[in-house]
Amino acid sequence: MTKEVKIQLRKVENEPTFNVEITNQLPLKDLDRDMRFCKVEKNATVIPRDILAALEGWRISYWLQHRLSKVLSNWHLLNWQCLPPARQLSSAQDVAIADQESFALENGQLYFNTSNGLTPRASGYRYSLIIQSAHHSLVSNIITTALWASGLLLLVIMFKNKEIRQTVLISSSMSLLTLLVCMAGGEAYLRHLIPFTEKNIPRIYDPETGFTYLPNQTYYATNHTDYWTVQHSNSLGMLDHEPVIPKPQGRFRILVVGDSFVEGQQIEIDEKFHIRLKDHLQQAMPDFDMDIVALGSNGTGQSNQLAFYEKFAPRLEPDLIILLTVGNDFANNSTRLTSLNYNWDPKHPPILFFEPTADGTFSRLNQDPDWHHKVYDIPSELTLKQRMRANQLAMIKAYPDLADSFGDWNPTNDLNMHNMFFAEKLPPVFEDALASTKESLRQFKLSAQKDKAHLLVVAIDDWTRTSISNWNHRQLDPKRRIERLKHINQALDLTFLDLFPIFQTWGTSQKPRFLFDGHWNAIGHNWGARAVSTFLVEEHPEMLRSLKDK
């Protein structure tokens, strides 16, 4: 019997070695020598690959490979590769000079190196300490020997007794037939549950707005575990029903603007936030002539979304604009931070940004139609964090004046850019992201005033964390990110709704998110719509009256 011990990794100063800190307070000095330090591929499957190959083309194989492997990813069915000990188990120096991976114990600490010289988090492997006591090893050996002996005894009896042999053969045949029937039934069920296995959600580049879908096309979306949806894009290139253009006389129109939570490729159109919002509002106000249109594009912040609004609002004529904001919007409103993810030149982005200038104003950084000729040449085999670091260095090389803006933030060994906004002190690039977000919301406010429309800013539940741990020298507060957003909205005098406390009140008996995907499922979309509907009807009914007649 084995036990996997969770570990934390630390780089040894000036050595190609990594130090292990045991997190469950199991002192290394108390361990016997019957222990192993092992690694496994982060995307390793729990199902033997030869079984998957034999069932290739079957939905059962697809389900085993994607869904079951994720569910069982923590089981000891993984293909662990164990590192050999150093020549002397207590010599960390042997590890530092070793030509191959190895580990060693020294002064109650464990040291090891990696074969490719990368940090453990970037090497593509998960490292664990596997402990096997002598007592457990003896019990395991006894059980294994007993099973082998029982199998051999059964074979001897079968060959000596014809009646038993016939009984075993009949039982085996019935078992095989039952297995085949179950597999056929399971395959039929899975083909109904899983209508397709390959996703097809290509996007195109529109110089006016950025990345969008081809209009009037069918798209197949799946994460291979939670959802398989078939959706049709409308004439605007959005995954939504076709809007009525021009807007009928006397109709009140709500325009919902946002990123992937509004786009909602994970669920059917009729289950999305804006459709459920319409259902709730009409239930509360049966005689209210209204409709709701969605402009959602994944990976965007408010600065990028403003381009979609500017293109489509004149035709849609909204009376109320709802901005559905998410926790990654601060970073997505920064051309420098966003460019780190996509190899973009931050001065020539494909989507709209607002950049703060030295005199305290903002410059509108419009989409560069020639952006793809200016991307940085970063090796594709790098991990995400390595690629971000390479982009950061390429950006600083091209624009040396940006070096100081990153401060002490290094994407390879620090908080990810979205969690940085929980930190008390921020490097300048993150402060600039807050300023760009404020400017983007200010521009939306000006556009709404010009178009005689109300504006409501909604923060989904992911802006706040129930808890978050400090990271090295960074002091984190689970409410700090939402407080920064609230401060911006208060400064701009915008109507604001935070969904986190509402979702918390409704409890955890139902889960508003997919199990293996961070987006809302149908429950989450309905909860959000219900909360916004209640907020509008009971607290701000004036926002449901058009300003266009005034």
N, C-alpha and C positions, 0 to 999 in steps of 0.2 A: 504494500500500500504506500502511496506517495502523497506528498503534500506540496503544493506550489506556494512559495512564499513571495509575496509582493515585495518589490524592491524599488528604490529610487537610485538614480544614476548621477554621479558627479565626476567631472573631468579632473584628472590629477594634473597639478600645475607642472608645465614644461615636460610632460611625459605623454607618449601615445597610449595611455592607460586610463581606465575608468574605474572609479571606486563605487562600491555598492553599499548602500545604507539600508538595513533591514527595517521595514516599516511596521512589522507586527511585534516588535520588541522580542524577537527570538535571537539571543546573543549568538554570534558565530562561534565563540569560544566553547559554547556548550554543545555544539553539533559534533556528531561523530564523523569519521571519514567516509561513511556510506552516504554521501551526498553528491549531487550532480548540479552543475551550472550549465544551463541549456538555452538554446535559442530556437525560434520557430518563425517561419515567414508570417508576416502580419496578415496576409490574405490567404493563409493556408486553409484548405478545406478539411473537414472532419471525415469526409467520405473518400475511400481509396479511389484514386484516379482511374484504375483499370475497370472498376465497377461503373463509373460514370461513362467511360468510353464504350463499354458494352451496351449501355442503354442510350447511346447518343441518338438524338432525335425524338426521344420519348419525353413527355411532360414530367414523368417521374424523375428522370435524370436531371431535368431543369430544376425541379423543386428541391431535390436532394442537394444540388450544387449551390443554389442561391438561398433558399429559405432555411432549410434544416441546418446548413453549415453555419449560418448566422446565429440561429437559436442555440446551437451546441458549441459555439466557438470557444467556450471556456472549459470544455471537457478535455480530459487527458486522452483524446483520440487523435490529437494533433501529432504531426511528424516532428517530434523534438530532435534537435541535433545538439548533442552534448559536447562541451568543450573539454579537451584533455587538461589535466592538472599540469602545472609547471613542474620542472625537474624536482624542485623541492616545494612541497605544498605551501610552505610558509615563506616563500621568497617572492615578494612583489617585484624585485629587480629582474628575476627570470622572466616575468610577464612583460616587463617593459622592453626587453631586448629580444623577445621571442619572434621568430619569423612566421609563426602561425598563431591562431587563436588559442588562448589558454587562460587559466585562472589560478589564483593563489590566495592563501590566507596569511594575514600578517597583522598582529596586534588587534585581533578582534574585528578586522575589516577584510573584505573580499575585493581583490583587484582582478581585472580582466582586460583584454584588448580585443579589437575587432579586426577581421581579415582585410577589410578594404580601407581601414583608417578613418572611416566615417564615424560620427557620433552614433551611439546606439539608437537614438530616435530617428536618425536619418538613414540607417543602414538597411532598412526594410525588414528588420527582425524584431521580435519581442523576446526579451531576455527574462529568464525566471530561474530561481533557485529551487531545485527539486530535492526534497529530503526523503530519504527512505531509511527507516530505522532497522536495526538488525532483527528485532522482534517481528516487525511487519514482514520483513524479507523471508524469515523462516516460515511464518504462516502462509505466505504466498506460495512458497516452494512446496509445502505440504499439500495445499489445495491443488496445485498444478499436477503433482505426481499422482494424486488420487484420481483426478479426472482422466489422465492418460491410462492408468491401470483399469479404470472402469470401462473405458472404450475398448481396450484390448480384450478384456474378459467377455464383453458383449459379442465381439467378432468371433471368438473361439466357440461360444455357445451357439451362434448362428450357424456356423459350418458343421457342427456336430448334431444339430437338431433340426430336421426338415420342417417340422410344424412351426417352430419359432422363426425359421428363416422365411417361410411363406408369410407369416404374420407381419414380420418386419418389412418385407417387400410390399405387401398390400398397404400397410400404414404409410410407408414412404411414398408410394404412388398417390394415395389420397392426399397426403400433405403437399406433394408437388402440384396436384390438380387444384387444391385449395389456394395455393400460393399464386398460381397462374390466374385463377378467377379473381382473386383479390387485386392482383396487379392490373388486370383488364378493367375492373371496376374503378380502381384508383386512377388509371389513365383517363378513363372517360370523364370522371369527376374533375380531374385537374385540367382537362382540355376545355371544360365548361368554365372553370374558375380562372384559367389562364388562357385567354383567347389568342394571345400572340406572345412571342418571346424576344423579339427585336424591337427596340424603340426607334421611332422616326420622328424627330422633332427639330429638323434643321431650321435655322433662322437666317435671314438675309440682312444685309446692311443697307439702311436708308440714310442718305446724307443729311436728311432733315431731322431725323429723330434718333438714329442709332440703330441698334439691333432689334429686329422685329420678325414676325412670321409672314410668310407669303399669304396674301389674302385668298380666301375661299379655297382652302386646302384642308385635307384630312391629316391629322397627326396622331401618332401612337406614342404614348408616354408610359414608362414603367421604371421602377427602381428594382424590379425582379423579386421583390419580397412583399411589399405592401399594397401596391396598386397597379392596375393595367387599365388605362383609360384611352378611349377613342374620342377625339374632339375635332371640331371643325372651326377654322378661323373665319372671321367675318371680313367684310370689305375693308375694314380698317387694319387688318392684320392682327387682330386680337382674338383670343380664345373666348369668345362670347357670342351671344345671339346677335343677329343683325339689328342694328339700331334703326329707328324710324327717322329718316332725314328727308325733308326738314321736319323739325319738331312740330307736332300738331298744335294748333291754337289752343291756348288755355292749359296745356299739360305742364306739370311741374317735373323737371328732370334733374336727377341726381347723377353726378359724375364721380365715380370712385377711382382714385388714382393710386398706384402703388407698384410694388415689385412682384416677386413670385407668389406672395400670399394673395394678391389680387389676380394675377395671371392664372393661378390655380390649375396647373397642368396635372396635378395629382388626383383630382376628383372630377366628376361629371359637372357640366355647366350648371345644371339646375340645382346643384348642391353648394355652389360657391357663395361666398359672403354677400355679394351684391344682390344675387337672386333671392337669397334667404332674407336679406334686409327688406326687399320689396314685399315679400310675403308677410313679414311681421308688421310693416307699416300699414299694409292694406287690411290686415286683420284688425289693427287698432283704428284705422280710418277708412272704412269700406267705400265711402263716396269720393275718396281722394284720387283724382286723375293724375297719375304719375308713372314714370318709368325710371330705370337705373341703367346706366351704361358704364362698363369697366374699361379702363386703360391700364393694363398691367404688363410689365416687362421685367423678367427676372434679372437680378444683379444690378438693379438701378437704385439710386437715391433720389431725393427731391430735385436736385439740380438737373439730373438726366431726365427725370419725369416731366420737368417743365417743358422740354422740347416737344414731348407728345401732346401736352396740353395746348401749347401754342399752335400746333398743326391742326388739331381736331376740334378744339373748343368753338371756333367760329361756326362750324357746321352743326355741332351738337347743342349749342346754346344752353349750357347748364344753369340751373337756378341754385344748386347747392353742390359744392365741391367737398368731397371727403378724401383727405390724404391719410391712407393707411400706412403708418410708419412702423419699421421693424428695427431690431437692435443693431443691425449692421449698417444702418443708414449713415451714421456719423462718418465712418470710413468710406462708404460709397459716395459721399459728397466731396471727397478729397481726390483731386487728380493724381497727387503723388502716391497716396496709399492704394488707390484703385489700380494704378499703373503697375504696382509691384506684382499684382496677381496675373497680369496679362502681357507683360513684356512691352507695354506701351511707352512711348516717349511722353512724359507728363506735359510737355508743352504742345503736343500735337495729338490729343486724344480723339477717339472716334465718337465720343458722346460729350454732351454739354456739361461744363463745370463753371463755378465761380471761384476765382482765386483771390485771396487777400493781397493787397499791395503794400508797399512800404509806407505810404501816406495814410493808411487806415481805410482806404476805399477798396472796391472790388473790381476786378476786370472779368468780363464775360469771355470765357475761353470756349469759343464755338467749336463744333465738330470740324475736324480736318478731313476732307474727303480723301486725302492722300495719306492717311494715318498708317496704312498697312505697309508703306514703303519706309517707315521710320521706326518700326518696332526693333527692340534689341534682340540680338542673336544669342539666345540662351539655350544650352543643351536640353533637349526634351527629356532625357533620362534622369534628370535631377528630381529630387523630391520637391514638394511644394515649398517647404521652408528654404531649401537650398536655392531654388529658383528665385524666390523672393529676395534672398540675400544677394544673388548675382544681379538681379535687376536693380537693387538698391545701389550696389557698387557702380553699375553701368550708368545709372542716373547721376550719381555724384561725379563721375568722370566727365559726363557730358555737361553738367551744370554744377561746377564746384561750389557755387553760392548756396546750394541746397544741402550741403554736408552738415552744417550746424543744425538744420531743422530737425534731423532725426535724433539728435541728442545721443543718449546712451542706449537707444532702442535698436537691438539687432534681432531680426525676425527668426534667426536660427535657434536662439537660446533664450528668448524672452516670451512674454505673453503674446498671443495672437493679436492682431490689430484691433479686433472688435472688443476683446476683453480689456484692452488697455484703458478704455473709457470708464472702467470701474476703479482705476487707480487714482490716488489723491493728487499726485503731481504728474503732469503730462509733458513730454517733449514738445517742442514748438510745432512739429508737423501735426500733432493731434489737437493742439489748441487751434491751429489753423482750420482743421476739419470741423471743429465746433463753430468757428466763425463762418465757414462756407455753408454749413447747414443753416445757420441763422439767416444768411443772405438769401439762400434758396427759398426758405419759407417766406421771407420778406417779399421776394419776387412773386411768389404765389399769391400773397395777400394783395399786392398791387394789381395782378392780373384779375383776381376775383372782383376787386373794386371796379376795375375798368369794365368788366363784363356784367356788372350788377348781379353778382352771385355771392351767396354766403360761403364761408370757409370753415370747415371743422377738421381739426387735426386729431387723429386717433392713434394711440400707441398700443400695439398688441402686447400680449402678456410676456414676451421674451425680453423686454427692456429691463425687467427686474429679475433678480435671482433670489431664491429663498436663502441661499448661503453661497459664499465663495471664500476660498482660502487665499491668504497673502502669498505673493510669489517673490521669493528672494527679498529684495529691498523694497518692493512695491507694496504699499498698503492699499488693500482693496475693500470696497464697501458694496454689498449687493444692490443697494439702492442708488448708488452714486450716478450711474448712467441715466436712469430715468429722471433723477433730480436735475441733471444738466439739461435734458430735453425740456422739462417743465420750466426751468429758468428761461430758456430761449423763448418759449411760447408766451410766458408772462411778459417778457420784455417787448414782444411784438403785439401784445394784447390780442392773442388768438384764442378762440374757443377750443378747449382741449379736453380729451377724455382718455384716461389710463385704464386699460382693460385688466391689468394684473390683479388688483384687489377684487374685481368682480369675479374673475375666474376662480380666485382662491375661495371666495364665498360659496360658489356653487359646488365646491368639494372635488374629491378625486375619485369618486365611484366610477366616473366615466373619464376616459382619456381623450383630450382634445387634439392629440397629435398622433401621427403614425408611429408605429413601434420602431421602424428603422429609418425614418425620415423626419427631419425637424419641422416639416410643415404641418399646418392644421389638416386634420381629417374632416369628414363631414360634420362631426360633433363640434370641432373647433370653429368652423365657419359659421355654424348655426349659433353658437354661443356669442361670437363676436357680433353677428347681425342682431341678435336679440338685445344685447347690451346697448348697441348704438341706437336701435329703434326706441328703446325705453328712454334713453338719454334725450333723444330729439322730441319725442311725444310729451314726456312728463316735465323735462327741465328746460328745453329750448324749442317750444312750438313755433316761435317766431322764425326759426330757420327753415320751417316748412312752408313759409309764405314767400312768394316771389317778390324780388325787388325790381323786376323789370317794368312793372306797371307804375312805379313811383317816379 
